[in-house]
Amino acid sequence: MIHNSTIDAQLNHRSIRKFKDTTLSKEQLETLYEVFRQTSTSMFMQNASLLHITDEKKKKQIREACNQKYVGAEGDLFIFVVDLYRNQQIRKQLNKDDGRVHTTDIFFQAMEDTLLAFQNVANAVESMGLGYVPLGTINDHPKKMLEILDLPELTFAVLGMQVGVPDQSPQLKPRLPLEFTCFENDYKKNIDVKDLADYDQVVTTYYDLRDANRRIDSFTKQITGAKLDNHETDRDDLIEVLHHQKLCMDWK
């Protein structure tokens, strides 16, 4: 396998949830903005925007909505936003109708733009010796988050990112073996859960030995546990929130 500084950093990625009490410098922030800006974009629509949350009241509200004490605490908080509002406004001011901006197709293209930008920024963060943690929890209560961020129609907050100087060195979390995730030409349909026994043991050992949040668990136990069991959650409101934002309006 090929090794260089970029690949080695990616192979050793660890989510950081404890940061030193410092914020990004002007140069670091400008660098992340430029990396965000230069990300590949579908059809050159540039359907993504980035919020840097510095208001203490908003950070506290977001932290409470995410129910994670490190969100908006030490370091810097970013929210990555699907943004079709900007292009709608361009069309409107140039006497064009909304066209396809309300379709699921265009929303997915904007999602792609936003997620590509997220990973580009994440790579840049680690290249500067910083750490980050993705915040999918910003959509645990999507109606509340929409209220906190006060986003206009045709926008949607996809992911958050807490960035800072790491104040911990967590263990590397073991991933699924390649035979279960990477295929040549054809998707492997004949999955046998018994073939995951060795990986389950590796994961159980990881949780047994990790420095924090100690628990005895396995991968298949998590997949068959409460995470995917039928239950109601505020995340079930996501499609309602998207429609409220006039997104995916052709999706029934």
NORCOR-V839481 format. One record per pair of residues at least 4 apart in sequence whose C-alpha atoms are under 8 Angstrom apart, sorted by the first residue. I is the first residue (numbers start at 1). GAP is how many residues later the second one is. D is the distance in whole Angstrom. If there is no record, write none. Layout:
# NORCOR-V839481
[[I/GAP/D] [I/GAP/D]]
This chain:
# NORCOR-V839481
[[2/5/8] [3/4/6] [3/5/6] [4/4/6] [5/4/6] [6/4/6] [6/121/7] [7/4/6] [8/4/6] [9/4/6] [9/117/7] [9/118/7] [10/113/8] [12/160/7] [13/159/7] [14/156/7] [14/157/7] [14/158/6] [14/159/7] [15/116/7] [15/117/6] [15/118/5] [15/119/8] [15/155/8] [16/115/6] [16/116/5] [16/117/5] [16/150/6] [16/152/7] [16/153/8] [16/154/7] [17/53/6] [17/115/7] [17/116/6] [17/151/8] [18/52/7] [18/56/8] [18/148/6] [18/149/5] [18/150/6] [19/55/6] [19/56/6] [19/144/8] [19/145/6] [19/146/5] [19/147/5] [19/148/5] [19/149/7] [20/54/6] [20/55/7] [20/144/7] [20/145/5] [20/146/6] [20/147/5] [21/53/5] [21/54/6] [22/52/6] [22/53/6] [22/142/7] [22/143/7] [23/51/7] [23/52/5] [23/53/6] [23/141/7] [24/4/6] [24/5/6] [24/51/7] [24/52/7] [24/140/7] [25/4/6] [26/4/6] [27/4/6] [28/4/6] [29/4/6] [30/4/6] [31/4/6] [32/4/6] [32/89/6] [32/92/7] [32/93/7] [33/4/6] [34/4/6] [35/4/7] [35/82/8] [35/85/7] [35/86/6] [35/89/7] [36/14/8] [36/81/5] [36/82/7] [36/84/7] [36/85/6] [37/80/8] [39/74/8] [39/77/7] [39/78/5] [39/81/7] [40/73/7] [40/76/7] [40/77/8] [41/4/6] [41/5/6] [41/6/8] [41/71/8] [41/72/5] [42/4/7] [42/67/6] [42/68/8] [42/70/8] [42/71/6] [45/42/8] [46/64/8] [46/67/7] [47/35/6] [47/36/5] [47/37/6] [47/39/8] [47/40/8] [47/62/8] [47/63/5] [47/66/6] [47/67/7] [48/32/7] [48/33/6] [48/34/5] [48/35/5] [48/36/8] [48/62/6] [48/63/8] [48/65/6] [48/66/5] [48/69/8] [49/31/6] [49/32/5] [49/33/7] [49/34/6] [49/65/8] [50/28/7] [50/29/6] [50/30/5] [50/31/6] [51/27/6] [51/28/5] [51/29/6] [51/30/7] [52/24/8] [52/25/6] [52/26/5] [52/27/7] [53/5/7] [53/6/7] [53/19/8] [53/23/7] [53/24/5] [53/25/6] [53/26/8] [54/4/8] [54/5/7] [54/22/8] [54/23/7] [55/4/6] [56/4/6] [57/4/6] [58/4/6] [58/90/7] [58/91/8] [59/4/6] [59/12/7] [59/13/5] [59/14/8] [59/18/8] [60/4/6] [60/12/7] [61/4/6] [61/87/7] [62/4/6] [62/9/7] [62/10/7] [62/76/7] [62/83/7] [62/86/7] [63/4/6] [63/5/6] [63/6/6] [63/7/7] [63/8/5] [63/9/6] [64/4/7] [64/5/8] [65/72/8] [65/73/7] [65/75/7] [65/76/7] [65/79/7] [65/80/7] [66/5/7] [66/71/5] [66/72/6] [66/73/8] [66/74/7] [66/75/8] [69/4/7] [70/4/7] [70/92/8] [71/6/7] [71/91/6] [72/4/7] [72/5/5] [72/90/7] [74/90/7] [75/87/7] [75/88/6] [75/89/4] [75/90/7] [76/86/6] [76/87/5] [76/88/6] [77/83/7] [77/84/6] [77/85/5] [77/86/6] [78/82/6] [78/83/5] [78/84/6] [78/85/8] [79/78/7] [79/79/8] [79/80/6] [79/81/4] [79/82/6] [80/34/6] [80/38/7] [80/77/6] [80/78/6] [80/79/5] [80/80/6] [80/81/8] [81/33/7] [81/74/7] [81/75/5] [81/76/4] [81/77/6] [81/78/7] [82/25/8] [82/28/6] [82/29/6] [82/31/8] [82/32/6] [82/72/8] [82/73/5] [82/74/5] [82/75/6] [82/76/7] [83/27/7] [83/71/6] [83/72/5] [83/73/7] [84/4/6] [84/17/7] [84/23/8] [84/26/7] [84/70/5] [84/71/6] [85/4/6] [85/67/7] [85/68/6] [85/69/5] [85/70/6] [86/4/6] [87/4/6] [88/4/6] [88/10/6] [88/13/7] [89/4/6] [90/4/6] [91/4/6] [91/5/5] [91/6/6] [91/7/7] [92/4/5] [92/5/6] [92/6/7] [98/4/8] [100/6/7] [101/5/6] [101/6/7] [101/53/8] [101/146/8] [102/4/7] [102/5/7] [102/52/8] [102/144/6] [102/145/5] [102/146/6] [102/147/6] [102/148/7] [103/4/6] [103/144/7] [103/145/5] [103/146/6] [103/147/6] [103/148/8] [104/4/6] [104/143/7] [104/144/4] [104/145/7] [104/146/6] [104/147/7] [105/4/6] [105/143/8] [106/4/6] [107/4/6] [107/140/7] [107/141/6] [108/4/6] [109/4/6] [110/4/6] [111/4/6] [111/47/8] [112/4/6] [113/4/6] [114/4/6] [114/44/8] [115/4/6] [115/43/8] [116/4/6] [117/4/6] [118/4/6] [118/41/8] [119/4/6] [120/4/6] [121/4/6] [122/4/6] [122/10/7] [123/4/6] [124/4/6] [125/4/7] [125/5/5] [125/6/6] [125/7/7] [125/38/7] [126/4/5] [126/5/6] [126/6/8] [129/36/8] [130/33/7] [130/34/6] [130/35/5] [130/36/6] [131/32/6] [131/33/6] [131/34/6] [131/35/5] [132/29/6] [132/30/5] [132/31/4] [132/32/6] [133/28/6] [133/29/5] [133/30/7] [134/25/7] [134/26/6] [134/27/5] [134/28/7] [135/24/6] [135/25/4] [135/26/5] [135/27/7] [136/4/8] [136/22/8] [136/23/5] [136/24/6] [137/4/8] [137/22/8] [137/23/8] [138/4/7] [138/7/7] [138/19/8] [138/20/8] [138/21/7] [138/22/6] [139/6/7] [139/18/8] [139/19/8] [139/20/8] [139/96/6] [139/99/8] [140/93/8] [140/94/6] [140/95/5] [141/4/6] [141/93/5] [141/94/6] [142/4/6] [142/92/7] [142/93/7] [142/95/7] [142/96/6] [142/99/7] [143/4/6] [143/94/8] [143/98/6] [144/4/6] [145/4/6] [146/4/6] [146/5/6] [146/10/8] [146/11/8] [147/4/8] [151/4/6] [151/5/7] [152/93/7] [153/91/8] [153/92/4] [153/93/6] [154/91/5] [154/92/6] [154/93/6] [155/90/7] [155/92/8] [156/86/7] [156/89/7] [170/40/8] [170/41/7] [171/39/6] [171/40/8] [173/30/8] [173/33/7] [174/28/7] [174/29/6] [174/32/8] [176/4/7] [176/5/7] [176/23/7] [177/4/7] [177/22/7] [178/4/5] [179/4/7] [180/8/8] [183/4/6] [183/5/7] [192/4/8] [193/4/7] [196/4/6] [196/24/8] [197/4/6] [198/4/6] [199/4/6] [199/20/8] [200/4/6] [200/18/5] [200/19/5] [200/20/7] [201/4/6] [201/17/7] [202/4/6] [203/4/6] [203/14/7] [203/15/5] [203/16/6] [204/4/6] [204/12/6] [204/13/5] [204/14/5] [204/15/8] [205/4/6] [205/11/8] [206/4/6] [207/7/6] [207/8/5] [207/9/6] [207/10/6] [208/6/6] [208/7/6] [208/8/5] [208/9/8] [209/5/7] [210/4/6] [217/4/7] [217/5/7] [218/4/6] [219/4/6] [220/4/6] [221/4/6] [222/4/8] [222/5/7] [223/4/7] [223/5/7] [224/4/7] [224/5/7] [225/4/6] [226/4/8] [232/4/7] [234/4/8] [237/4/6] [238/4/6] [239/4/6] [240/4/6] [241/4/6] [242/4/6] [242/5/5] [242/6/7] [243/4/5] [243/5/6] [243/6/6]]
